[in-house]
């Protein structure tokens, strides 16, 4: 029986096309539903490493959401400045 993953590590599974997928919850949408992000790799370790790199970027404040508009970024920057 496989062991339980720690809180915040996400879910690892092998897809039918042979790739490994690591899915983790990254926050909440405006309507309150959960927001998920998936990472893919040819091996289980590769998918897990991509997810870990994402978590490190977020923790360091280096990750910029690609769906973020300039106006939203400027407002967020102004509030923090």
C-alpha positions as CSV (number, residue, x, y, z in Angstrom):
1,X,0.0,0.0,0.0
2,X,1.5,3.4,-1.0
3,X,2.3,5.9,1.7
4,X,0.4,9.1,2.2
5,X,2.0,12.3,0.8
6,X,2.7,15.2,3.1
7,X,0.5,18.3,3.1
8,X,1.2,20.6,0.2
9,X,3.0,18.0,-2.0
10,X,0.2,17.5,-4.4
11,X,-0.9,14.4,-6.2
12,X,1.3,12.2,-8.4
13,X,-0.2,9.9,-11.0
14,X,0.8,8.2,-14.2
15,X,-1.3,9.3,-17.2
16,X,-2.5,7.0,-20.0
17,X,-0.1,8.7,-22.4
18,X,2.9,7.7,-20.3
19,X,3.7,11.0,-18.7
20,X,3.7,11.6,-14.9
21,X,1.5,14.4,-13.6
22,X,1.9,16.3,-10.3
23,X,-1.2,18.3,-9.4
24,X,-1.3,20.7,-6.5
25,X,-3.7,23.3,-5.2
26,X,-2.2,26.8,-5.5
27,X,-5.0,29.0,-4.1
28,X,-8.6,30.0,-4.6
29,X,-10.4,31.8,-7.4
30,X,-12.5,34.9,-6.8
31,X,-15.7,32.8,-6.6
32,X,-14.1,30.6,-3.8
33,X,-13.4,27.5,-5.8
34,X,-10.0,25.9,-5.6
35,X,-7.3,26.7,-8.2
36,X,-5.0,23.8,-9.3
37,X,-1.7,23.7,-11.2
38,X,-0.3,20.7,-13.0
39,X,3.3,19.8,-13.8
40,X,4.2,17.1,-16.3
41,X,7.4,15.0,-16.8
42,X,8.6,11.8,-18.4
43,X,9.4,10.4,-15.0
44,X,7.9,10.7,-11.5
45,X,11.0,12.6,-10.3
46,X,10.9,15.1,-13.1
47,X,7.3,16.0,-12.4
48,X,8.0,16.3,-8.7
49,X,11.1,18.4,-9.3
50,X,9.1,20.9,-11.5
51,X,6.5,21.2,-8.7
52,X,9.2,21.8,-6.1
53,X,10.9,24.5,-8.3
54,X,7.5,26.2,-8.7
55,X,7.0,26.2,-4.9
56,X,10.5,27.7,-4.4
57,X,9.8,30.5,-6.9
58,X,6.6,31.3,-5.1
59,X,8.2,31.3,-1.7
60,X,11.0,33.6,-3.0
61,X,8.5,35.9,-4.6
62,X,10.0,35.4,-8.1
63,X,6.9,33.7,-9.7
64,X,4.8,36.0,-11.9
65,X,1.4,34.6,-12.9
66,X,1.2,34.5,-16.8
67,X,-2.5,35.4,-16.7
68,X,-1.8,38.6,-14.7
69,X,-2.4,41.8,-16.7
70,X,-0.1,44.8,-16.4
71,X,-2.9,46.8,-14.7
72,X,-3.4,44.2,-12.1
73,X,0.3,43.8,-11.5
74,X,0.7,47.6,-11.3
75,X,-2.0,47.9,-8.7
76,X,-0.5,45.0,-6.7
77,X,2.9,46.6,-6.9
78,X,1.5,50.0,-5.8
79,X,-0.2,48.5,-2.8
80,X,3.0,46.9,-1.6
81,X,5.2,49.9,-2.5
